[in-house]
Every structure is written in structure tokens, then in C-alpha cells.
Amino acid sequence: MKPVDLTARLAGKVAVITGAASGIGLAAARRMSAEGATIVVGDIDSASGGAVAEELGGLFVAVDVADEAAVDNLFDTAAAAYGAVNIAFNNAGISPPDDDLIETTGLPAWQRVQDVNLTSVYLCCRAALRHMVPAGQGSIINTASFVAVMGSATSQISYTASKGGVLAMSRELGVQFARQGIRVNALCPGPVNTALLQELFARTPSVRRGDWCTSRWAVSPSPRSWPPRWRSWPVTMPRSSPPRPSWSTAESVRPT
């Protein structure tokens, strides 16, 4: 059953969410649905993805986000079924055990993480923009990570590099498409208590001990620490620094 609308801020909007069968994607799907959006669940897990779509009264489309044809089909199917793609939350990602120190991470492991975490966001943004640009509106949200801006003491070298790429790409697309009424933002969450994080804790005891990041923004997985602190672009600058432009408005990038 579809949840009762809270403020209906997304009433009439169609949201395509990758990785929506679990974790951050699932939480986002439920919240967007509660705000009135129609949810298109994109996930490689057909059983869980189908259950989420049924729960939210939406549509499930099986997708391997590293496959160009599958990604195009996801967004084209959403547009064909509901008439538009208003929101794209490009959230799917992996953190496999063979992505480790740079000295020990092989090229196949590096490439697989880049394909799923970075190339997939490129593919999803491109597919979503094909529908948003003609409509002159849209919102793209890409999941990066806190490691994109501060690094991780417990190395996942390809994961960190991929999330840095997501953040940089989101900045560029935000500038490029602002005049066309399309907002592009990146989320940089700290550790979130998901199945993916629990798997990392299980195989890397040093992470559970708190060695993951030396930064003061690191978040412990204890219940008292949830929800995590979030950082998104543009990052707040010290008051003494010149203000950054807002990438979410056309006015901020209009030539003077």
C-alpha cells in the first residue's frame, strides 16, 4: 500500500531510483512516495525490487546499472509508463572486498567498482537528461560519499576514486544544465547503517574500531550516532572565504 502523503511536495512527480531495493535507495523511495511521487524502482535484485515497487504502488524495472542498454531501458520504460522522468536518484553502488589498498587491488576489481559506481552514474544522468531536457525541468541526485572530499584511512581505493568522480561530474552537470531548468546535486553521506556497511564491518575489524577516517566528520555506527551528518555540494565555506556560486540556479552561472 502506498504511504499517506506528508506534505505532497512531490505530488505528480515521477522518480526513478536505482538501488532502491535496499539501504539508502529504499529509504529514499519510501520517503519520496510518502511525499506524493510515483516511484520507479531500478535494481538488479528482482525479488526485493519487485516487493518494494508493490509496497509503494510503483513500477519495478530490473537493471544492471553498468549496462548501457539496461539503463536506457529503465528510464525509457519509466517515461513510457508515466509520461515523464522528473527525478533521477542515481544511488546504486558496490563496495566489494577485493577493492582494498592500492598495492593489493587488481585492475579487474578496480574496473568493476568504477563501472558500477561511476560509469553507471554517467549512464543514468545521460538517460535521464534525454527526458528532462525537452521538458525543461528535472532534478538529478547522485550518491557520492564523504570519502570523495576527505578520504578514508581504511582504503577502498577504487570506491573512493569513483565517489570523487561522481562529485566532480555532478558539479559540471549542475553548471551545464542550470539554464535548462535542471538541478544536479550530489549527496556525500557518512557511514549509514545499511547491509553494505555491515558487510564491510564484518570483514574489516579496524573499521568497526573507528579507524575508517581520521576526520572529525566520521560517524560511528552506534545507534546514538544516527542519522549521519550529510554534506552536499556546494560545501559551506568559511565566512572569510569568497562565496561559492550555487550550481542549482541558472542565475548563478549567467554571464555578467
C-alpha positions, 0 to 999 in steps of 0.5 A: 500500500502506498504511504499517506502523503506528508506534505505532497511536495512531490505530488505528480512527480515521477522518480526513478531510483536505482538501488532502491531495493535496499539501504539508502535507495529504499529509504529514499523511495519510501520517503519520496512516495510518502511525499506524493511521487510515483516511484520507479524502482531500478535494481538488479535484485528482482525479488526485493525490487519487485516487493518494494515497487508493490509496497509503494504502488510503483513500477519495478524495472530490473537493471544492471546499472553498468549496462548501457542498454539496461539503463536506457531501458529503465528510464525509457520504460519509466517515461513510457509508463508515466509520461515523464522522468522528473527525478533521477536518484542515481544511488546504486553502488558496490563496495566489494572486498577485493577493492582494498589498498592500492598495492593489493587491488587488481585492475579487474576489481578496480574496473568493476567498482568504477563501472558500477559506481561511476560509469553507471552514474554517467549512464543514468544522468545521460538517460535521464537528461534525454527526458528532462531536457525537452521538458525543461525541468528535472532534478538529478541526485547522485550518491557520492560519499564523504570519502570523495572530499576527505578520504578514508584511512581504511582504503577502498581505493577504487570506491573512493576514486569513483565517489570523487568522480561522481562529485566532480561530474555532478558539479559540471552537470549542475553548471551545464544544465542550470539554464535548462531548468535542471538541478544536479546535486550530489549527496556525500553521506557518512557511514549509514547503517545499511547491509553494505556497511555491515558487510564491510564491518564484518570483514574489516575489524579496524573499521568497526574500531573507528579507524575508517577516517581520521576526520572529525566528520566520521560517524560511528555506527552506534545507534546514538550516532544516527542519522549521519551528518550529510554534506552536499555540494556546494560545501559551506565555506568559511565566512572569510572565504569568497562565496561559492556560486550555487550550481542549482540556479541558472542565475548563478552561472549567467554571464555578467 
